Amino acid sequence: MKRPIPGTIDTCVLWGRDSRTGVETTPETIRAALEPWGTVRACVASLEAVLYDLDGGNAATLALARRDPFFLPVAVINPRDLGAGVRAARAREDGFVFARLFPDEHGYTVDGPACLELLEACEKAGLPVMLSLSVAGAAPVARALAGRRGRIILTGVRYMVQTDCLVLARANPSILVETSMLNTPDGISVFAGELGAQRLVYGSNYPAIAPGCAQWVLRESGLTGEDVGRIARGDGLFRAGGGR
């Protein structure tokens, strides 16, 4: 039975054409998939920017958000670009809600000099950063975030890195955890119990995961309706000055 969570802000959505598969995720398909689950805003990053055209993809995302307020724009930034620091400052000025990094696709290490410089630039610009734990693992991310106080959203938090993620987040109150890969109800409840619900932000990881799956896990976590709402709305990001 479908039980949508009203007022949801989905922080983890990709849009556009995947050049590896030829599949295109359009704004219309995103709205059709997410709105029945109570989603009122979707934070979208461009597959075009990730896979083949950084500037074109980011410009398209910004244009989409300007014509349709359902979409909140997420900037894809590659620290291998020598202008990455300037891009970070400009992204905040242009209205991107946060930056998302794709080290596996772009071929860099998160604790390398270029990425560290980018993280510093994002922190100075007040631009939150979404960073994955899924493939790189926790050790390089821990090195990259040592001493950081800018807002970081850890995504891809699978079972094998959940404990490491908790240790990182306990040590740094600026870290938030995106929920899409916390794919069991007790994963959500453990993180909320350890960190507080305000440190979790809802994401579906659409189109890779059906939005109903992420919503079911959150619904069945045993948290109070108030805490479920905090996570679904992304209070820790959007009510703390990190986004709109």
N, C-alpha and C positions, 0 to 999 in steps of 0.2 A: 504494500500500500504506500503510495507516495505521500510523504509528510514534509513539505518544503519548510525551510527556515526563513521566515520573512526578513527582509532587510540585509541579506547576505552580500558582502563584498568579496568577490573571488580574486585572490591576489596572484594566481598562477595559471595564466592562460596564454597560449600561443596562437597567432593568427597568420594567415597568408599561405602561400604555396610552398610545400615541402619538395624541394628539387630532387630529393633522394627517392621519393615515392610517387611524385606527381599529384599527390592529394592536396587539395586546397581547402583551407578552413576559412570561410568567409564571415564577415560580421553577422550576416543573416543566420548562418548555421550556429554561430556562437549564441546569439540571442535565443534562438529556438531551443537550444540544448539547456541553457542556464536559467532562463526566466521561469520555467515551470517549477524550479526548485527554490524560488524566492529570491534569486539573485537580482540585485538592483544596479550593481556596477561590476565591471570586469576589468581587472588590470591586465592589459594585453601587451605582449612583446612580439615583434615581427620575425617570422621565420626567414623572410627575405634578408633582414639585417643580420640574422645569425649565420645564414648559409652562403650568401653571395653578394649582398649589396648593403653595407652598413648604413651609409647615408640615406640611400633611397628608402630602405625599410623603416628607419626611424622617422623620416619625413612623412611617410605614409601613415605611420601610427599616430603621429601628432595631428595630421589632417583628419584622420578618422575620429579622434577624440574631440576635435573642434566641431565637427558636424553632428556628432551623436554623443551626448553626455553619458550614455550608458557605459562608454568605454573610457577607462583611465589609462593614459599612455605610459609605457615603461620603455626606457631607453636601453638599447643594447650597446655596450661599450666594450671595445677590445683594447687591452693595454698594450698590445703590440703596435698599435697605431701611435706614432710619436705625438699626435695631438690629443691623446686621450684625456689629459688633465684639463685642457681647454674644453673638450666635449662635456666633461663632467660639470663644469661651471655653467656652460651654456644650457645643458639639459635642465638644470634646476630653473634657470631663468625662463626657458621655453615652456615650462609647465609639466615636464615629466614627473611622475610621482616617485619613482625610484629608478635606479639602474639595475640591470640584470647582467651578470657575467656568465660566459659560456666557455670555461677554460678547456674542456675536452674538445669542443668543436673548433676552437680557435688556436689550440696548440700551445698553451703556456701553463706554467705552474703558478698557483695562487700565492705561493710564498717567494716567487721570483722578484727581482728588483722592479720590473715594469709594473707588475700588479700591485706591489706595495706602494709604488708612487701613485698609482691610480686610486687606491683606497684612501690615501692621504688627501688627494685632490677632492674626492667625493665627500670626505669628512669636512674639509674646509668649506665646501659648497653647501653643506647641509643636505646632501643628496643621499638617502638611504640606498643600500646595496643588497640585492638578492644574490646569494652565493650558494652553490650546491655542495652538499656532502656526499652525494650518491656514488661518484666514481673516484674522486680524488682522495676520499677518506678524511679522517679528522686531523691527522698529524700536520699536513701542510696548511690546513685551514687554521689550526691553533697557532701555528707560527705566524701566519699572515695577520691574525687578529690580535696578537699580543700587543697590549697597550692602546688598542683602538677604542675610541669612545663614540664614533659615529654609529648611526643605526644600521644594523646588519640583520637581514632576514635569511636564516638558514633554510634551504629547501632540500628536497631529496633525502630526508632523514629516514632512512630505512632501518630495519631492525638491527642490523649489524653495527650501526654507528649511533644508535640511540643513547647508549650510556655515555659515550664520548661527547655527544651533543649536549647532554644534560650537564656534564662537568664544565664544558665551555660556557654554557648559558648561565650557570650558577656564578661563575667567576666574572661575568661581564653583563651587567644589567641592560646594556644597549642591544643585546642579541634577542631577536624574536625567532620563533620557530614556525614555519609554514607546515600545514597539517596533512597535505595530500598523501604522503608516504607513511604517515603514522596510521597504517591501514588496519589496525584493530582497535576496538573501543578502549581496551586497557592501555594502549599506547597513548591515546589522548588523555585519559584520566591520570596516568602517571606523570606526564609532563605538566598538566595543569596543577596537580597536587604539589609537585616539586617547585614549579616556577610561578604559579598563579595563572589564571586563565588569560589575563591581559598580556601575557608574553607569547601567546599562540595567535596565529592569524590563519584564517581559513583559505585553503586553495584546493582546486579540483584537479589541477594538472591536465585540464582539457586542452587538446582533444585526445591525449594519450590515455586518459582514464575517464570513464563516464561520470558525470557530476553526481549522479545518484549514489555512487559508491562512497564518495567522500562525505556526502551529507549523512548517509546511513551511519557511518563510523562515528561522526560527531554526535548524532542523535542518540546513539546507543552507548555513549561513553559513561553514562550515569551522572554527568554533571548537572547542576541546577539549570533551569531555563535561563536564568540571568547570565550564568557563565557561558552557556552555549551561545547566547546572543553576543556576548563580548567577543568571543572567538570569531563568530560569523561576520560581525561588523568590522573586525580588525581594529578594535579599540586601541590596542597597543601601538599601532602604526598611525592610524588616521586621527585619533584623538590626542596624540602626543606630538603633533606638529610635523610628523614625518610624511604626510601626504595630504590630500584634499579632505 
